[in-house]
Amino acid sequence: MGVLPLFAQDRDVVIAEGDQKSFTVVDQINNPEERKAFIDLFRKKDPAERAKAAETFLSAYPTSWLLPEVYEIIAKAKIDAGEYEVALKYGRQSLRLLPENPLLLVPLANVEVRLGLTAEAEQSANDALEYLDRIGRSSSIPRQQWPQIERELRASCYFVLGRAATVESLSQGRAQERKELAGRAVNYLKRARALNPADMEISYLLGLAYSSAGDAAGAAASLAPVARAVGPLQGKAIEHLRRIYAASQARQISFEEFVLHQEGEQRIDPAPPPLDPLTSPGPLPDYAGSQACRACHAGIYEAWSQTGMARMFRPYRPENILGDFLKDNEFYKTARGVSQGFDKSARDQGGTLFARMTIFQGRHYFNIKQSDGLMHRYPVDYTIGSKWEQAYATRLANGQIHVFPIQYNALQKRWVNFWKIIDPPTSLRADLNHWETLDAWTSYQANCAACHTSQLRNAKGRGFEPDNLEFREPGINCEMCHGPSARHVASMQRGEFYAKKPLDPPVDFSKISSRESVAICAQCHMQSALREPGPEGELNFSREAGIFYVHFKSRPYAEFSFNARYKDGRFKETSFIVESLMRTACFKKGGATCVHCHNPHPANAAQNRNSLKFFGQPDQMCLQCHGGFAGKIEAHTHHPAESEASRCVSCHMPRIANALLFKARSHEFDSIPDSEMTLRFGQADSPNACLLCHQDKDPQWLRPRLLSWRLPR
């Protein structure tokens, strides 16, 4: 059955395994009847009763935030009841909204292969394996149980792939193709058995695959333990073994002795694959620092120094301040400390002054009124951000750096409680009254430094606690993307070249895979990353032999607050930009990476604030791969070629992602305007790109037009 979602996660904070927030996903449901009805689903033990209750829930709450979970509950209940076609229907509806769900994909893959849907089963199994690599443990599964459950899930995926390959091999007329498919099935099933050796169904199918491959000894060794184990496959295994025995040269011994001998001859399953061959063995080099790159790469260095990454976190300098510390420089709060921004009405309606931002003797300060009724003055010691919004931080005497809860939005030219705007309920950092505690909730090192500074480590411990955290450089330096380059710098200075592999620092981006390229960007641009410290306290880099960056798994997306996504499943926040890209066919099949469209150090950073590779030519980002559309724009878009509606990004990257009080472009390129989703959930919860321009129209007007465009001509 489905699992009850537990802890919902704040965004724009570091996430570590074991984090537990003080509210749950279910707590975000405002309707108490809906909340109770959902929780009651998990109390139904009988599959039929559970499915019926879930279907009743769907009828009562057809636009609930919890639809993915409810569809999953019905799908698994129908599998338990043997209603496989219905299970597929509901399972696919769940995956349409939240596709990254291996806990559902695995049972669906088994259903699909059982129904003879071989291609679908293979896709589901491969997707599940990918997500098991990428997605971490659900908070509803105890940590100590997860390793065994994960092994069984992976084994089941390989079993499905092996079964599909076995079925294909048996249907092939040509002996060579049959043997190749059988060999593939054997490899899959050996992996499955290595992960779950107690599963007799895996061993039985492996025996059949060996037989199809013409390996009688392998078949006998795999079938022997099944023949000795009491169960539904015992008789079939004995029957196959008798045929092998009859064709063998072992007539001098009895069949029983033959089976015992074969069981003792079981083959050793393969070891895990070796480490990534794109890196050299041995320890990583030391870090040289960004200044070391400047001597040889002066142009790139100067371009990088003007980017948002380089200026993400900087020691205080008056000329870097964006905020208004002179005129609109007061921020008022309500009695509960939850004001969302500078608002004169808050003051006029009885709000109290929380902060006054001032300049004294040329220095910028935050003056904050605390619970003792006094104004406490804190100097601005650091600026965070340089383009759309700017936050400010102060350094305490103990070395901790704390971020003021009030930030300045440069686009709207006003002070805002940004955390209140984006965080879910009960966020302590959004509570202005909580500021004066100066605890982990406001700590820069604990919450922000992993993505805003370079080579962060805990000098005396292993975690993200505010004390003892140090970083090599503020902002994002060259080596966060290119790797520790002291060896490279030294060899260039001496004129002594050395052989290196593509992922050896400095990384050769033209020769690494799309997944590795995106993983480098994902160090900061993957909101769901579950960060765990390295053996020497490393928090956003690795010193271990091999790759200098860490492949962090993701917290399951369903465990984030509803602010993170729309009801149709698309991500609502720009902090999930890598997660969005990885959903697309451009990434999965086309190998698209971030640097196909972005230049991390453009020469025109001041004007090109999004670091676009084709600045001023937005269509070229898509046409570099989809050049066939260049000569038939109007036929594809149904709008004049020069109109905004004919720009690729207007439909495939609509401005629906929440950024810093403005809408940014979604990076789920596959999300073609879908009138059905908008009809169901409404424009607010399933924004349609067409209706962003045609704001005087509605989904009912849109539906027949989109349908007619998709009809064959």
C-alpha positions, 0 to 999 in steps of 0.5 A: 500500500502507499506510505503516509508522507511524513515530514515536509521540508523547507526550501533554500536550506541545507537538507541532511539525512535525519532532518525532521521538521515540526510539521507534516505534509498532511498538516498543510491540508486546510480542510479537516475533513479531507485531512481525516479522510486521507489519514483514515486510508492508512487504517484500512488493512483489507485491499478492497476496503482500502481501494474503495475508501481511496476512490471515495476520497477521489470523488470527494476531493478531485483536486486534492494536493494528495492525489499522487499518494491517493492514486498510489494507494489505489494502485497498490491495493488493486495489485494486492487484489489481482486487478492489474489493469486497474492498478496500471491505470491508477499507478500511471496517474500517480506517476503523471503527477510525481514520476520519481517514485521507485516505491510505485514504479517497481510493483508496476513494472512487475504488473506490466511484465506479467501482462506482457507489456514488455517495453513498458515494464523495461521502461518502468524498471529502468526508471526505478533503478535511476530513481533509486540511484537519485532519490533517498529514503522515504521518511516513512521507512525506518532508516535501519530497514531501508538498506534491505528494502532498497536491495529488494527493490533493485533486485525486483527491477533486474528481475523484471528486466531479466524476465522481459529479456527471457520472454523476448529470447524465447520468441526469437526465431533466429538462434543468434538473436535468441542467444544474445537476448538470453545472455542479457537476461542472465546478466540481469538475473545474476544481478537480481540474485546477488541482491536477493539470493533468497528469492527462488523466483529469481533463481528459477527464471535465471535457470530458464535464461541459462537454458535459453542461452544454451548453458545447461550447467548454469541452468542446473546450478540455478534450478537446483536450490529451487527444486529443494525448496518447498514452494510453488516453483518446486515442481517446475524446477524438478521437471526442468532438471529431469530434462537436463539430467536426461540429456547429460552424461551423469547417468552413473549417479541418481537424479537426487545425487545430480541435484545435490551436486548441482546445488554445490556448483552454484556460480559466484555472481558478479562483483559490483562494477569498478569505479568511474573510469573517467578518473585516475586512481590515487588522491585528489590534488590540493586546491590552488584558489581562484587567483592561481587561475588568473595568470593564464586565464585572465579573460575568463577570470575577469568575466567570472568575477562579474557573475552572480556566482563570484559575487554570491557572498562577499565581505562587506564593502559599501559600494556593493550594497543594493538596499535602501538604508536611507529612505524606505529603511524601516520594517514593521511586524505584526504582533506575531512577527510575520509581516511579509514586507515593508508595508506602511499599512502594517505601521498604520494598523498598529504594527511595531517597528522591527528593524531600521536599516541605517548608515553611521559614519559610512558603515551600514547597520541593522538596528533591530528591536528585540524582546527587551524593548531596546534597539540592538545594532548589528553591523553588516559584515557580508552581502549575499547576492548581487542581482535580483535580491540582496541579503545581509549577514553579521559576524558574531564575536564567536565567529558565527555568521548570521543572516538578517531575516529582512532582505532587500528586493532590488526589482521591487525596491523594498524590504521583505521577510523573504523566508515568510514568503517562501517557507511553509508554516512554523518556519522559525527563520520566518518568525521575526521574533525568533531572530534574537536567539541567533541559533541554527535557523539564522546561521549562514554557515548552517543554512546557506554556505553549502551553495554560497561559498566554496570548499565548506568544511567542519573543522572539528566535527562532521555536521552543519552546526553553526560552530567550526564551519569554515570555507576556503573562498566566499562565493563560487570559485573556479574549483567548485566547478573545475576541481582542485587544480594545484597539480595543474597549476604547478605543471603549467608553471614548470611547463611539464604536461601530464596525462589526465582523464576527462574528470581529473581536475581541471575537468574537461567538460567537452569529454564528460557525460551529460550526467556528470556535467549536470551533477557539477551544477547540481552541487548548488542548483539541486534543492532536494540534495541530501548532504552528508559530511565527508570523513574530514568534515567536508560539506560541499566537496570531496577529498576522497580518491576519484571525483571531487564533487559529491553525487548527493541523493535527493529527498523524495519530492513528495516530502517538500511543502506544497509551495515547492510544486503545483498540483499538476506536479511541475516544480513551482520554485527555481531552486528545483532547477536541476530536478526540473531539467532531469525530468525532460527528454532533452536530458534523458535522451538528448544528453542536454546539460546546463552549459548547452544553454548557459555560459558560467562566465560570459563576457557580458555578465552585467547585461546578460544576468542569466548567463545565457549562451545565446544572449538575445537569441532565445530560440537558438538554445533550442534550435541548436538541437531541434534545427528542423523547426527553424523553417516552419515556425508558424506551422509549429506554433500556430502564431506569427513567426516574429511574435512572442508566442512563437518563441520556443521558451513561451510554450516550453519554458513559461514563466511559472517558477517562483523566484525572488518576487518575480516569475522565472522560466520553468526548466521542465521543457516537456510540459507542453500546454495541457488544457486538461490539467488546467481544467481540473486544477485551475490556472493558479494550480496548473498554470497554462502557458497559453493563458499567461498571454490570453488572460481574458480567456479560460481553459474551456476556450483553450481546450478545443484549440489545443485539441485541433492543433494536435489532430493529424492533418 
